[in-house]
């Protein structure tokens, strides 16, 4: 069978692949602790589920407008106004089938052959492949943990060219859990305006922040950068609605119109009852979020402190999301039963096979010196998993 050449340019999601391996081992009877999953372990709040049930019982099960129902668009507009001091009209908002779908629609609308898209590493695994799928070239910029994994303006400037179409910004970040302060965002905005490129701002972890860190949307800095930014957000992480598949984007009307046209030829509208649930998620009580955050915060502190207490492991305390991203490169070159640990994939495989703990290698995110552990699991699992990791590390020679 002759497949399209674009299929050769991309690879399966490493996070989903590792999660599948962990689930297969668990199904085979192994006691697996899974730190690889990227979704909250909390159930969707009852008021949101009740709204979906109500919509179902009332027969709200038909096609809706491609870009989302008006009620949900209005709720999204109010959310941006209240949370981000951003003001949009309905023609500047689109509802899609999750934030990943939102990002793909943006890539389809903006990118083409000859375009370059700047992606800071470590990055979410999907960014480079979405760029490649749309015939553009990912230009990866390495960042340093000494600078809290933020883009350094001089390095960014050196990577710009006449082909630069956009920069993908993720704050708070998957996988590092770190974020950009206002001063750093202002420098990036200045360069985007001066050098004429777009900002794609992935803000899916906006609500999951700790210790007073304040999320700022780069689009809110001034009118000029707003017109160059497409903001992506959704309900998967903030409201534990990963399976509901509701994401949303806001930006210049012509880009949103193009995204809507593209969506009309791919998925059409997001699921009708999920949209009604999303209205409730945005307009109903938000009491669920601080409760979830309190629990995540306890896990965050415990996991990072434990990791930093392990020999030759270092981990920056994240300010957002639900990931720890420890530097494990000191263990490269060591071996177990004659098998040498050469990279983060080798170490992640060793942890899965030896310690029965699943995680994602840093190579998947563009930085091989690290691994990503999610603390979106119970404290009991975290304690047990970290004990296993520490014991497994002690066996490497």
Buried (B, 14 or more C-beta within 10 A) or exposed (E): EEEEEEEEEBEEBBBBBBBBBBBEBBEEEEEBBBBBBBBBBBEBBEBBBEBBBBBBEEEBEEEBBBBBBEBBBBBBBEBBEEBBEBEBEBBBBBBBBBBBBBBBBBBBBBBEEEBBBBBBBBBBBBBBBBBBBBBBBBBBBEBEBEEBBBBBEEBBEEBBEEEBBBBBBBBBBBBBBBBBBEEBBBBBBBBBBEBEBBBBBBBBBBBBBBEEBEBBBBBBBEEEBBEBBBBBBBBBBBBBBBEBBBBBBBBBEEBBBBBBBBBEEEBEBBBBBBBBBBBBBBBBEEEBBEEBBEBBBEBBBBBBEBBBEBEEBBBBBBBBBBBBBBBBBEBBEBBBEEEEBEBBBBBBBBBBBBBBBBBBBBBBBBBBBBBBBBBBBEEEBBBBBBBBBBEBBEEBE
